[in-house]
Amino acid sequence: MTVAKIALSAATFAIDRPYSYRVPPALAGVLQPGMRVLVPFGTGNRTSEGLVLSVEEAEGGKLKEIVTLLDETPVLTPQGIQLALWMRERFFCTVYAAALTMLPTGLWYVLKESYALAPGIDRETWETQTEGRPRAHRILTLLQADGGRAALEQIQALEDLPNPRQTLRELEKAGLVVLEEREVFRAPEGEADAAHTQPPEWTPDQREALDTMLPALRRGEGAFLLHGVTGSGKTEVYLAMVAETLKAGKGAIILVPEIALTPQMVRWFRARFGPETAVLHSRLTDGQRCDEWRRIRLGYARVVVGARSAVFAPVENLGLIVIDEEHEQTYLSDRHPRYDARRVAMSRCTREGATLVLSSATPSILSFAMARRGDYTLVEMPRRVRGLPLPNVTVVDMRRELEAGNRSIFSQLLIERLGECLRAGRQAM
């Protein structure tokens, strides 16, 4: 008898364990670890979603049977399953809750419907046949402008054309368009490919940092704390390491602390690595996030740039994770499960044979302590690119200001400097 071990969405932490279910004959040879299923759980006709952890042959027994399969292919890799099991022990959540954190909401709604101009139909022909039919004319104009085809979602987005299916059916009957069943990836807005750039000549600090980290990257090991002052060229170091990762046939994840920083980082990586770059963050629509996730899962994109949750990106053959501004508190999830992206990254790198780089101009005390203890190798970049000077910083003791009668939140020195700045017609932050 074929038995599946399943983590259930209905299980609380106290009763969270792999539950055994009999695999029906129709699913024998089809069911794989990492797929989601619907199973009976509890009393009456109650059911629960579940994630298949393993499938094995076992002795007979009275087991309930899986009701139905929810996925055509596994949504979690074997490494993803192991990570979910680790998260349960580390962050006190259920295995299914951990798995759900790794999956995009839009995974349940994969878009596969698109329309194309019928073969051999030229513009003059369809313009003649759609004269006096503005809705049909607009749809065909969109198809023509989009290279001959467009996703149903794009057609529905046309202004004043919220329900175009009737018009599309009429166009199908007339032989002007054909329906295609194919997956259509919806690109995130404003994420157009940037003009290609070439790597600049490395500074001595960049070269020294790369000479330290690249050998470990090639061996598929190592954890580094990159301590580089603002403007020292840390991003160029990331780009060089990603290039080396791709050369080895592996994938990379770059984490940034804020969504606002993601577009800039994406532009830099797209300019260097083109469409192999994917983006994951919470401001994407469900459809966009799902499509970016699927591009990564299918291997079309091997470089992932995103905020905290991008640490779970389904990159096969992971070679590198970089955490930019690693000191930021945004890497701590404030929602269940409450995970630390830095610890998850370390677990993934150790488990999957990848290199971890935590980077900051002001590393956290914990990271410095871990570097001193030997958990991380400390790499320093103390100088700015092109020898640019660091800004002057003056520390003012506000206790002395208070003694002098200044009850403002601004020191007298700061008020004077702001005045000088404004009188010179400049700006201040």
N, C-alpha and C positions, 0 to 999 in steps of 0.2 A: 504494500500500500504506500502511495506517495503522500507524504505529510509536509505541510508548510508551517514554519515557525513565523508568527505574525505579531508585530507590535500594533496595538489598537489605539485609535483616537479616543475611545470612550473610557480607557483605563486611567485612573488617577495614579499619582506617584506611588501610593502605598501598595497598589496591586499591579503596578506596571512590570510586566515580565513577558517573555515570548509565549504566546498561546498557540497550541497545536490545532490545526484544522486539516481535514482530509481534502486532497486535491481531486476534484471530479475528473472523470476520464476525458471530458472535452478540453480540459486545461493541461492534461498531462503532456509534458514536452514543450508546453508553451509558457507556463508560469516560470518566472525567474526572480531571484532576489532583487529588490529595488523597485518592484512593481507595486502598485496600490490595488487593493481588492476590497470588496464588500463582503462582510461575514456576519453570521448571526451572533449576537452577544447579549446576555441578560435574559430576561423572561419574555414570554410571548413572542411576537414577531419582530422584536427589536433587532436592528442591525447596526454595525459600526464599520467605519472605514478602517483599513489596516494597511501596514507596510510589510511586505514579505521580506523577512530577514534571511531565511534559508529554505531550501527545498531538498528533502532527503527521503530515502526509502526507509520505512520503519515497520515494525510488527503491527498486526491488526489490533484494533481497539475501537471503542465506541467514541468516535469523534464527529463533531459537526462538520458540515461540508461548506466550502467556500461558495458564496452565492454567485458572484460575478467578478470579472476582471475589469479594472478601470483604465488600464494603460496598455498600449500596443507594445511599448518598449520600456525597459526599466528607467525610472526617473531619477533614481539614485545609483551611483556607482558602488562597487564593493567598498571603496575607500570612504564614500559618503555614509554608508551603513555603519562602518567602524567608528567614524567620527560622531555619529548620532549616539552610539552606545557609550562612547567616552564622555560626551556632553551630559548624558544622564547622570553619570557618577560625579562629574566635576561641578555642574551647575544645578543639580537637583531638579531636573525636569523629566518628563516622560520621553521615551525614545521617539514617539510619534511627534511630540511638540518640537523636539530637536530637528527631526526630519522636515517638518513643515516650515521651519525657519530657513531651510536650504532651498525651498521650492517657491517659484513665483506664483502669485495668485492667479495670473492669467493662464497658467498651465492647463486649466480646465477648459479653456476657450481658445484652442489653437485655430487660427484662421487658415482655411485651405481653399476658399472659393474666390476665383478671379475670372474676369471676362476679357476676351481678346477680339480684335477685329477678325472677321472671317477671312481665310486665305483668298487672295485674289481680288478683294474688295478695295477699290481705290477711292480717294476722297470725292472725286466728281460723282461717282456712283451713289455713295451714301448721302451726299448732300442733296442730290436729286430726290432720293427716296424719302428723305426726312423733311422735305420742304413743308412748312406749316406745322411742324411738330417740334416745338422748341426743346421739350424734355429729351427726346431721342437725339436731337442735334447736339445738345450739350454733352450727353453721355459719349457719343462717338467722337466729339472734339477732344474730350478728356483722354479717351483711349488712344487717339492719334498722337496727342501731345506726349503721352507717357510711353512711347515706343511700341504702340499697338496693343497694350494690355494694361489693366488696372485691377487692383483688388476691390472686392465689393465694398469694403470699408471706405476706400477712397471715393467711390462713386456716391455712396451715401452721404459723404461729407460735402458734396456740392451744395451750394447755397440754394434754398428753396426747392431742394429735391430730396426730402427726407426718406421717401419710400419708393425707390426706383425699380423694384422687382417686376412690377407689371410692365413697365416700359421695356425692361431688359428681356422679358419673355416675348414681347411683341417683336423686338429686334432679332431674337433667336429664330422665331418663326419665319421672319422675312429673310433669314440667311445672312444677316449683316454682322452678327456677333456669335461667338461660340463660348460656352461655359467650360472653364478649365478647373479641374480639381488638383490643385497644387498648393504647397505651403508658401505663403507670402510673408516675408519678413518686413515688419513695419519699423522704419528707421526712426530713432528718437529725433524730435524736432530740434533744429539748430545744430545737428551733429554731422553736417556735411563734411566730406573729406577735405582736409587741408592740403595746401600745396606741399609737395614733397621737399624735405630738407635733408641736408647731408650733415654728418657728425662734424663738429668743429675740432680743432686741435686741442688736445687735453692740456690742462694746466698741470704743473708739477704735483699739486695736491690731489687732483683727480686721478692722475696716473698712479700715484702711490696708493691711493685708496683701491683702485681697480687691481693693481698688482697684488694687493692683500686678499681681495675677495674673489677674483675670478678663478684662481686655482680651486678653491672650495666649491664654487659654482659648478665647475667642470666635473668635480667628483660627486656632486649631488649631496652636499652636506654643508654644515656650518651655520652659525647664527651670529650676526654682527650688529653692533650699535654704531651707526654712522653719526658722529658728532661733528657737524659742519656749520660754521657761522652763516648767517643769512647772506646770500649772494655768493657763496663759495662754489656754486655749480653742482649741487647735489643731484638735481634733476637730470643733468647730463650723465651723471654716474648711473642713475637708474636706467636711462635709455641704453647706455653701453652694455649694462648687464642683461637687459631684456634682449638686445640683439644677439648676445652670446647664447642666451637661453634658447632663442628660436633656432639658431644655427645648430644647436644640439638636438633639435626636433622636439623640444619641450615647450610648455606654456608658462605664462607669468601672470601674477595678480598684483596690481598696484592700488593700495588703499590710501584715500585722502580723508581728512577728518570732517570736512563739511561739503555739502552738496554744491555750495556756491563755488568751491574750488574745482569741482569736477570738470566743467566744460573747458577750462584753461588747460588742465592736465590732459584731457582727451585730445584737444587740438595738437598739443606737442607730440603725443604718441601716434595720432593718426597721420601727422605730417611725416613721421619716421617709418611707421609700419603699415599705413594704409588701412584697407578694410579688415585686416586681421585684428584690429582693435575693437573691442566691445565695451559698452558702458552699462553699469548697473547702479541705480540709486532710486530713492523712493519717489522722486518727482516724475518718473516715467509713468505713462499709463500702464494699466495691467497688460494690454496687448503688446506695447513696446517692450516692457520688461520681460514678458514671456518670450518674445521673439529674440531678444538679445541673449536670454538664457539658452534658448534652443540653438542659436548660432554657436554658442560656446560648447554646448553638450554634443553637437554634431561635428565639432572640430573645425568649423569655418572661421572662428575667431580664437586665437591663441593668446591674445593679450587682453586682459580685463582691467579696466580702470573703474573705480567706484568707491562709494562710501562703505561704512562698517559691514553691511551684510554681504558685500561682494567677496568677503573672505570665504564664503560658501560656494563661490562660482564653480560649476562642475567641469573644471579644467582637467582633462585627461593628461597623464604624464606631466604632472606639475614639476617645474624646475626652480621657481623663484616666487617669493612673496616679499614685497616692499611695503612697509608701513610708514608713510610720510607724516611728519609732525606727530611722532609716536606718543608724545606727552599728553595729547589732547584727551579730555574726558569723554568725548563723543564716541570713542571706541568701546565704551562700556554701554551695553544695552540697558535701557531703563524699563523695558517691557519683558514679559515672560516669553521665553527663558532669558534670564538676565546673564548674558555671557560677556566675556571680555574678548574682543576680536584679536588682541595680541596673543592671548593664551591659545585661542583657536588656531591662529596662524602657526604658532610654535608646534602645536600638536600635528597639524597637517604636514608641515615641513619634515618633522621627525618621522612621521608615519609613511610619507610618500617620497622620501629621499630628495628633498628640495632645500634650497638655501633661503634663510630668513634674514632680511635687512630691516632693522628699526632705525629710523632716521629723524633727527631733530637738531635745531640750533640750541634748544634748551631741553635736553632729555630729562625724563622723570627721574626722581631720586631712586625709585625702585629699579629702573633700567640701569642706572649707574652702578647701583649695588650689585646687580646681577652680572654686570660686566666685570666688576672688581672680583667677584666670586668665581668668575670663569665661565658662567653660562653663556655670555656673549663675548665676542672679540671686539674690543674698542678700536674704532678707526677714526682718526682725527683729520678734519679739514679746516685749519685755523685761519686761512687767508681768503679774502674775496677775489673773485675773478678780475683780471687786469689790474690787480693791486689797488683796487678802490678802497678808500679808508672806511673804517666802521664809523657809525655816527657817534658823536660825543654824548655821553650820558652823565647827568648830574643828579645825585641823590640828595634830596632835601629832607631833613628831619622835621616833620610836622609838629613834633612836641615843642621845638624851639619857636616855631611860628605861633603856636598857641600861647606860649609865654610872652611873646611880643605883642599879643593882642589881636592876632589874625585868626578869626574864627571861620574863615572861608575854607572850602575844600581845596582851594588853589593856593599854592605858596606865593609869596611876594615875587620871587624870582620868576616863576612861571607866568604871573600876570605881566611882568615887565617884558619877558620874551615874546609873549603873545602880542602885546602892544607893538613891539618892534616889527614883528612879522606882518601885522595888518597895515601898519604905516608904510611898509615897503611894498604893499599890494600883493603879498603872497598869501598862501593858505596854510592852515594848521590842522592837525588831527589830535 
